[in-house]
Amino acid sequence: MTEEKFREILRKYWGYDDFRGIQFDIIQSISQGRDTLGLMPTGGGKSVTFQVPAIAMDGVCIVITPLIALMKDQVENLKKKGVKAAAIYSGMSNDQIITTLENCIFGAYKLLYVSPERLASALFLKKISHARISFITIDEAHCITQWGYDFRPSYLKIKDFRKLFPDAAILALTATATPAVVEDIQRQLDFKHDNVFRMSFLRTNLAYIVEKPINRLEETTRLVGNSKGSCIVYVQSRDDAKYVAKYLNEKGQSATFYHAQLDNAVKNDRQERWKKGEVKTMVATNAFGMGIDKPDVRMVVHYECPSSIEAYFQEAGRAGRDGEDSKAVLLYDQDDRKRILKNVAYSFPEKDYIRKVYDDLAYFFQVALGDGFNCCFEFNTEQFCRTFKHFPARALAAINILVQSGYLDYSDSDDNKSRVRFLLQRDELYRLRNNSEEEDAVIETLLRLYGGLFVDYTFIDESSLAQCLGMDSNTMYVTLKNLSQKNILHYIPRKQIPHIRYKQRREESQRLIIPKTVYEDMHARAMERAMSIINYAENHGVCRSRQLLDYFGEKSKKDCNMCDVCGDRIHEAATDNKNAIRQALMVQILAFLADGKPHQVHELIKLSDDTTALADTLTFMTHEKIIGFKDGDIYLY
């Protein structure tokens, strides 16, 4: 396929005349059937590298991504462009999934987005095996390797999945990868040949700055207030997101907050208001930012230090994507060091504690020794921790190690969407007389937006309904519950409950084998990543940009001259130069006045062409009482 053909697609669907950076190199490689790994930092345009060839090639491109919000967003944007795309995610009914897969088989879509967990579904594998696959894309490919900062066991299923389509090439994409991660990604995905395209991680318009805050809230307010454009403030918790946004608003700074637990309608509304510039600052957890296409972010502030350089680099990189000068400011002190190291310790509890959690789970689910294989249980984390007196973070860390050791599967993303079915027939609804205005409005909107409500349960989105009617989410929930209590409809509210599945029969806990690769090796790598971000924040001797480039295996001897380290060095150099000039002028002035006679100022002008430096030197010598002025004359003390 010719280069011009790909450019034609780019112009038609994206409106750009040409590709950027390594985009075309990756497109050409994957279209020629070669396994390809693309390293593109945030803002590099990863999506174009698989969406353009997917449109051009025969068949459907399978896109594996862990981010449901991002897959929905990309599918929606592709549909707006006129590209046939679909996604399969938790909350869809079996009928919806089967319909989507059958449409893939018949060639109705060019791209199909799925999560890595979907690759374990027998239904999915059976259906998709009949489809014609153009190639397979793996987004966030660093998740497949234990050397990465965000390893996810579900990614290991990709290697088996590709065996179903031996002729389909793999396109792996990531924004953050060290040399060890690059090598391991290709090995884990069974690349036929090493084939890596790298975009430079250098951001010449982005100043990386580390500050030690006296007061984080006040310093964040100052930074945001001095910024001339949109800002993002990253925090570590949902409570902090709300608290910092409230503080900024109280100080006259327009801000809102964002985290994963907000309703979709609320998240979308806040995101759109920020993107349009109606709100200057978004205060958010790391749930915010993936796929956010806002090029004019002038400032990214990290209210607290992230746990890895990869996470920091990706989030900081959301500033200045339009190429204009921008700043990424990391607030860091010794409290951050303690928290990061404490989090590592919590992520790897003692093995005896892990065994105790394994036993407690068995008691909680009533699983006898030798039983439990393939049994799946709803897991109420709060009840479990209350019953057996565990701290949630520590217990979940133990469960994670049991998952990676092969004893359990744990899923916290089983999101069962809300469902509604009308119990009355349509003509009976029209005869109702005792409903409130809100109830009638909800009934009317349900009938307008959804079909099949009188035949079977239909999935609904309360936040979208509430937005349509100008209600808040709580009012919508109460109204639906009232209609359910009146037996007008049956409403099953959404619930998001983690599940645990036993992958093996229950063993005696003392016989559990926790592999070195899962515990000791991963603990060592977690400590290495923690110390890398700590050393970065505490290293005031090397240019910030050079430190980051070196971490990702890109060598540079050129300082950025924008970061705090370079700024201090430039200031020191300027000060040293100023002192040297001053010392030289002082020698000349003292020599000139050595005759002990008073002299007029204009007589000294011939000593230097730099009148500013001369004036500065005379002022300094006066303050130090080396010389004095009397009746317009200069004399030695």
SVG drawing of the C-alpha trace seen along z (x, -y; Angstrom):
<svg xmlns="http://www.w3.org/2000/svg" viewBox="-56 -70 105 102">
<polyline fill="none" stroke="black" stroke-width="0.4" points="0.0,0.0 1.4,-3.4 2.4,-6.2 0.0,-8.5 -2.9,-6.1 -2.2,-6.4 -1.9,-10.2 -5.2,-10.3 -6.9,-8.5 -5.2,-10.9 -6.5,-13.9 -10.0,-12.5 -10.6,-11.5 -8.3,-13.7 -7.7,-16.7 -3.9,-16.6 -1.7,-16.8 1.2,-14.7 2.2,-12.4 4.3,-13.5 7.5,-12.0 7.6,-8.2 3.9,-7.7 4.4,-6.7 7.3,-4.4 5.1,-2.5 2.2,-2.4 4.4,-1.2 5.9,1.5 2.6,2.9 1.0,2.7 3.8,4.9 2.9,7.6 5.9,7.0 5.6,7.2 6.2,3.7 6.8,1.9 6.3,-1.9 7.6,-4.1 5.8,-7.4 5.6,-9.7 2.3,-11.4 1.1,-13.6 3.0,-11.7 -0.2,-10.6 -0.2,-6.8 -3.8,-6.2 -3.2,-7.4 -0.5,-4.6 -3.1,-1.9 -6.3,-3.6 -5.0,-4.7 -3.7,-1.2 -6.9,0.4 -9.0,-1.7 -6.7,-0.9 -6.4,2.9 -8.9,5.7 -10.4,7.1 -10.9,5.9 -8.1,4.6 -8.4,5.9 -7.3,3.2 -6.5,4.4 -6.5,1.7 -7.1,1.7 -8.9,-1.6 -12.7,-1.3 -13.2,-5.0 -10.6,-5.5 -11.9,-2.8 -15.4,-4.3 -14.0,-7.7 -12.0,-6.5 -14.9,-4.5 -17.2,-7.5 -14.7,-9.8 -14.1,-7.3 -17.9,-7.0 -18.1,-10.8 -15.4,-10.7 -17.4,-8.0 -15.1,-5.1 -16.8,-1.8 -15.7,-0.9 -17.0,0.9 -16.0,1.9 -16.8,4.8 -16.7,4.1 -18.2,5.1 -21.8,4.2 -22.9,5.3 -25.4,8.1 -24.6,11.4 -26.9,10.5 -25.1,7.2 -21.7,8.9 -22.8,11.6 -24.3,9.1 -21.0,7.0 -18.9,10.1 -21.1,11.4 -20.9,7.9 -17.1,8.3 -17.3,11.6 -19.4,10.1 -17.0,7.2 -19.1,4.4 -16.2,2.9 -12.6,1.8 -11.7,1.7 -12.8,3.6 -11.7,2.5 -11.5,5.1 -10.0,5.3 -7.2,7.9 -9.6,9.7 -12.0,10.4 -9.3,12.7 -10.2,15.3 -13.9,15.4 -14.8,18.7 -17.6,17.0 -15.4,14.2 -12.6,16.6 -15.1,18.9 -16.8,16.0 -13.8,13.9 -11.9,16.9 -14.2,16.7 -13.4,13.1 -10.8,11.8 -8.2,10.0 -6.0,7.3 -3.6,7.0 -3.6,6.9 -2.8,3.7 -1.8,3.7 -2.0,0.3 -0.2,-0.4 2.1,2.5 4.3,2.1 1.6,3.8 2.7,7.1 6.0,7.2 6.9,7.5 9.8,5.1 7.2,2.4 5.7,0.1 2.1,1.3 2.3,5.1 -1.1,6.7 -1.4,10.5 -4.3,10.4 -1.9,9.1 -0.2,12.5 -3.2,14.0 -2.3,12.0 0.5,14.4 -2.0,17.3 -4.6,15.1 -2.3,14.3 -1.9,18.0 -5.4,18.0 -4.3,15.7 -0.7,16.7 -0.7,14.5 -1.8,11.3 1.0,9.0 1.3,7.4 1.5,3.6 2.6,2.9 2.4,-0.8 3.6,-2.4 4.5,-5.9 6.9,-4.8 9.5,-2.0 13.0,-1.5 15.4,0.6 14.6,3.7 10.9,3.2 11.4,2.7 13.3,6.0 10.8,7.9 7.7,6.7 9.0,8.2 9.8,11.5 6.5,11.7 4.6,11.1 6.7,13.6 8.0,11.0 9.4,12.8 12.2,10.2 13.2,7.2 11.5,4.2 11.4,1.0 10.6,-2.6 11.4,-5.2 10.3,-8.8 12.6,-11.0 11.4,-11.6 13.0,-15.1 10.5,-17.9 12.3,-21.1 9.3,-23.3 8.7,-21.7 10.4,-22.9 10.6,-20.2 10.8,-21.8 11.0,-20.3 10.1,-22.5 10.2,-21.9 6.9,-23.4 6.5,-25.2 2.8,-24.8 1.5,-22.7 -1.9,-24.4 -0.5,-27.9 2.3,-26.9 -0.2,-25.2 -2.5,-28.3 0.5,-30.5 1.6,-28.3 -1.9,-28.0 -2.5,-31.8 0.7,-32.7 -0.1,-30.3 -1.4,-32.0 -3.4,-29.0 -5.1,-25.7 -3.7,-23.7 -3.9,-20.2 -3.1,-19.4 -2.5,-15.7 -3.2,-14.4 -3.0,-10.9 -6.5,-10.5 -10.1,-11.3 -10.4,-13.3 -7.5,-15.4 -9.0,-16.1 -12.1,-17.5 -10.2,-19.4 -7.6,-21.0 -10.3,-22.1 -12.4,-23.6 -9.3,-25.5 -8.4,-26.9 -12.0,-28.1 -12.0,-29.8 -8.8,-31.6 -10.4,-32.9 -9.0,-30.3 -11.5,-28.5 -11.2,-24.8 -13.1,-21.5 -12.1,-17.9 -12.1,-14.5 -11.7,-10.9 -12.8,-7.4 -15.8,-7.2 -17.7,-10.1 -20.7,-9.4 -19.9,-9.3 -22.1,-12.3 -20.4,-14.3 -16.9,-13.3 -17.9,-14.2 -19.4,-17.5 -16.3,-18.6 -13.9,-17.4 -15.7,-19.3 -15.9,-22.5 -12.2,-22.3 -11.4,-21.5 -13.4,-24.5 -11.6,-26.8 -14.7,-27.4 -12.7,-26.1 -9.0,-26.9 -7.8,-24.0 -8.6,-20.3 -7.6,-18.8 -7.5,-15.0 -6.2,-11.6 -4.4,-9.6 -7.8,-8.5 -7.8,-11.8 -5.8,-12.4 -5.7,-9.2 -6.7,-10.3 -7.4,-13.9 -6.8,-15.9 -6.1,-19.4 -2.9,-20.8 -2.8,-24.1 -2.2,-23.0 0.4,-25.4 1.0,-23.9 0.9,-20.4 1.4,-20.4 2.1,-17.3 0.7,-18.1 2.4,-15.0 5.1,-12.8 3.9,-9.8 5.4,-6.3 7.4,-6.0 9.2,-8.0 7.0,-6.4 3.8,-7.7 5.3,-11.2 6.7,-11.5 3.3,-10.5 1.3,-12.9 3.8,-15.8 3.8,-15.2 0.2,-16.5 1.6,-20.0 2.6,-21.9 1.5,-19.5 1.0,-22.4 4.7,-23.1 4.4,-26.3 6.5,-26.9 5.0,-25.1 5.9,-23.9 5.7,-20.6 6.1,-21.3 6.7,-18.5 6.2,-19.4 8.4,-17.1 9.7,-16.8 10.7,-14.0 7.1,-13.2 6.9,-12.0 9.9,-9.8 8.4,-8.2 5.0,-7.6 6.5,-6.1 8.7,-3.7 5.8,-2.8 3.6,-2.0 6.2,0.4 6.3,2.1 2.5,2.3 2.5,3.8 4.6,6.8 3.4,7.9 5.1,10.8 4.5,14.3 2.9,15.5 0.4,12.6 -0.4,13.6 -1.1,17.2 -3.4,15.9 -5.4,13.8 -5.7,17.0 -7.1,18.9 -9.4,16.0 -10.8,15.9 -11.6,19.6 -13.5,19.1 -15.2,16.0 -16.4,18.0 -16.9,21.3 -14.4,23.2 -13.2,26.5 -9.8,27.9 -9.7,29.6 -12.7,27.6 -13.2,24.4 -11.7,25.0 -13.2,22.5 -15.7,21.2 -16.4,17.5 -17.6,15.3 -18.7,11.8 -16.1,10.1 -17.3,7.5 -13.9,6.0 -15.2,3.9 -17.0,6.8 -14.1,9.1 -11.6,6.6 -14.0,5.8 -14.7,9.5 -11.0,10.5 -9.5,7.2 -7.4,6.5 -6.3,3.1 -7.8,3.0 -4.7,1.9 -2.6,4.6 -5.2,7.3 -5.6,6.4 -1.8,6.4 -1.8,10.0 -4.6,11.0 -2.7,9.5 0.3,11.7 -2.0,14.7 -3.3,13.8 0.1,13.6 1.1,16.8 -1.7,18.5 -4.1,19.4 -6.8,16.7 -8.3,14.4 -9.4,11.0 -11.5,8.5 -12.6,5.2 -14.1,4.1 -17.2,6.3 -19.5,3.3 -23.1,4.5 -25.0,1.7 -28.4,0.6 -31.4,2.4 -35.1,1.5 -38.1,3.5 -41.7,2.1 -44.2,4.2 -47.2,2.3 -48.1,2.3 -47.8,-0.8 -51.5,-1.7 -51.6,-1.2 -48.9,-3.8 -51.0,-6.4 -53.8,-5.9 -51.6,-6.6 -52.7,-9.7 -50.9,-9.8 -47.3,-10.2 -45.1,-13.2 -43.8,-15.4 -40.4,-13.8 -41.8,-10.3 -43.7,-11.1 -40.7,-12.8 -38.5,-9.7 -41.1,-7.3 -41.4,-9.5 -37.6,-9.8 -37.0,-6.0 -39.5,-5.3 -37.9,-7.8 -34.3,-6.6 -34.6,-2.8 -36.4,0.0 -37.6,3.4 -38.5,2.2 -41.8,4.1 -40.2,7.4 -37.0,7.8 -34.6,6.0 -32.7,3.2 -29.5,1.6 -29.7,-2.1 -27.4,-4.9 -28.9,-6.9 -26.3,-9.7 -27.3,-10.2 -31.0,-10.2 -30.4,-12.7 -28.5,-14.9 -31.3,-14.8 -33.8,-15.9 -31.6,-18.4 -31.7,-16.3 -28.9,-15.3 -28.0,-11.6 -29.5,-11.2 -32.9,-12.5 -32.9,-10.1 -32.1,-7.2 -34.9,-8.1 -37.4,-8.5 -36.6,-5.2 -36.8,-3.5 -40.3,-5.1 -41.5,-3.8 -40.2,-0.4 -42.0,-0.5 -45.2,-1.4 -44.8,1.7 -44.8,-0.5 -41.3,0.9 -38.6,3.1 -35.4,1.2 -32.1,3.0 -29.5,0.4 -26.0,0.6 -23.5,2.3 -19.8,2.6 -18.6,5.6 -15.2,7.2 -15.1,11.0 -12.7,13.6 -12.3,16.9 -10.3,19.9 -8.0,21.1 -6.9,24.1 -8.5,26.3 -8.0,24.8 -4.6,25.8 -3.3,25.8 -1.8,22.4 1.6,23.7 1.9,25.5 1.4,22.4 4.3,21.6 4.9,17.9 7.5,17.8 10.6,15.7 9.6,14.0 6.4,12.9 7.6,11.8 11.4,11.2 12.1,10.1 9.0,7.9 9.7,6.4 13.3,5.5 11.9,3.9 9.3,1.9 12.1,0.6 14.2,-0.2 11.4,-2.2 10.6,-4.0 14.3,-4.9 14.4,-6.2 11.7,-8.8 13.1,-9.7 16.6,-10.1 15.2,-12.2 13.5,-14.5 16.5,-14.8 19.2,-15.1 19.9,-18.9 23.1,-18.4 22.0,-17.1 19.5,-18.7 16.0,-17.3 15.4,-16.6 18.8,-14.7 17.8,-12.6 14.5,-11.6 16.1,-10.9 18.8,-8.8 16.1,-6.7 14.5,-5.8 17.8,-4.9 18.2,-8.1 21.5,-9.7 22.0,-13.5 24.9,-15.7 22.9,-18.9 21.2,-20.6 17.6,-22.0 18.4,-25.4 14.8,-25.6 14.5,-23.3 15.2,-24.3 18.6,-22.7 19.7,-24.5 18.1,-27.7 20.2,-27.5 23.3,-26.8 22.6,-29.7 21.9,-32.0 25.1,-30.9 27.1,-31.3 25.7,-34.8 26.5,-35.7 30.0,-34.4 30.5,-36.4 29.1,-39.5 31.4,-39.0 34.4,-38.6 33.6,-41.8 33.1,-43.6 36.5,-42.4 38.3,-43.5 36.7,-47.0 37.4,-47.3 41.1,-46.7 41.1,-49.4 39.1,-51.9 41.5,-51.4 44.5,-51.9 42.9,-55.1 42.3,-56.5 45.7,-55.4 47.0,-59.0 44.9,-59.8 43.2,-62.7 39.5,-63.1 38.2,-62.6 35.0,-63.3 32.8,-60.5 33.1,-61.3 36.9,-60.7 36.1,-57.0 33.9,-56.4 37.0,-55.6 37.7,-52.6 34.8,-50.5 32.5,-50.6 29.9,-48.7 28.4,-51.7 25.9,-49.4 28.7,-47.2 30.7,-50.3 27.7,-51.9 27.0,-48.5 30.7,-48.3 30.7,-51.9 27.5,-51.3 28.9,-48.1 32.2,-49.8 30.2,-52.6 28.0,-50.2 31.2,-48.4 32.7,-51.8 35.7,-51.3 35.0,-54.6 33.0,-57.7 31.3,-60.6 31.6,-64.3 30.6,-67.3 30.4,-65.2 33.9,-63.8 35.0,-60.2 37.6,-59.5 39.1,-56.5 38.2,-55.9"/>
</svg>
